[in-house]
């Protein structure tokens, strides 16, 4: 039978995460492809969820979030930004950040609108543009020149300005920081430019900040775009519990925005999932109230594992780019491509899986122009220490 997939989604096929996980399973490889921990989050958060189930909190939650969770998110936002928000009018609890992304696009972007995307992008951002019937306008992050790998990927501010000032005027820009897949943490200078262009052109900003708790360099702190002048009223801030608290399967996300923007998000959210799991919302409150020590320890663990993995990849001859946040590191394998007999990132990831027993992600799928990512590879370092040690040992199987 001819495919029945709607045209707007047909180009995306099966996600690369599913594809590479199946490849890892086939070869018994250590899976450093898909970005989720192979360990559970903190016991006190899980216990709070269990107690909520046993206490009978098992029916629909309020559509835009349990009052207690919305209030906890408002306190958290005030502590981090100094900004006051109305928990009932400005916060929407969603089923993970992925649902929040879809709700923001469907509720705030019209068919035919132009949306600025910064590539490489998390694949749900590009799919969200398609779901809304909008047109992407691409700005590309560039890897640093040889010898300057510690600078990480950079944003060409002139290219960004051209994207804003081109006609028709864009409806929105999507900014993901800390950035998946590069590990980049956007700088204040970059954010000041984005903010000034948003104000100049009256453009909405949709920020995906799910890795906000996972930064490793005091010189590159996480900045909330909504805190910059003129941005509180035009920014939809999206985030989630899963990354920082190693509970990716709980799917507790949220959107914080001015009331006018929140109405758009909720207009879509109510018909996507309506409400998010009630007992898990109650568990999330425990994470926010008592989780600071856990987050500090997790950051220390991931920073050490980032460094160990980066050193191992450099030892193989790859150019490894700085990862200032998230739990991903990107590298350029072109220095060893000829030795391995590979020409692009998909071939490299297949060889890596088959010969070394380690699976990574080919990031060309995160580019509108796949050629920009054909010599790059992304690894996740969010696994148990013993898993990372095994992966690093296996990497030694590749020819040097």
Order of alpha helices (4+ residues) and beta strands (2+ residues): alpha-alpha-beta-alpha-alpha-alpha-beta-alpha-beta-alpha-beta-beta-alpha-beta-alpha-beta-beta-beta-alpha-alpha-alpha-beta-beta-alpha-alpha-beta-beta-alpha
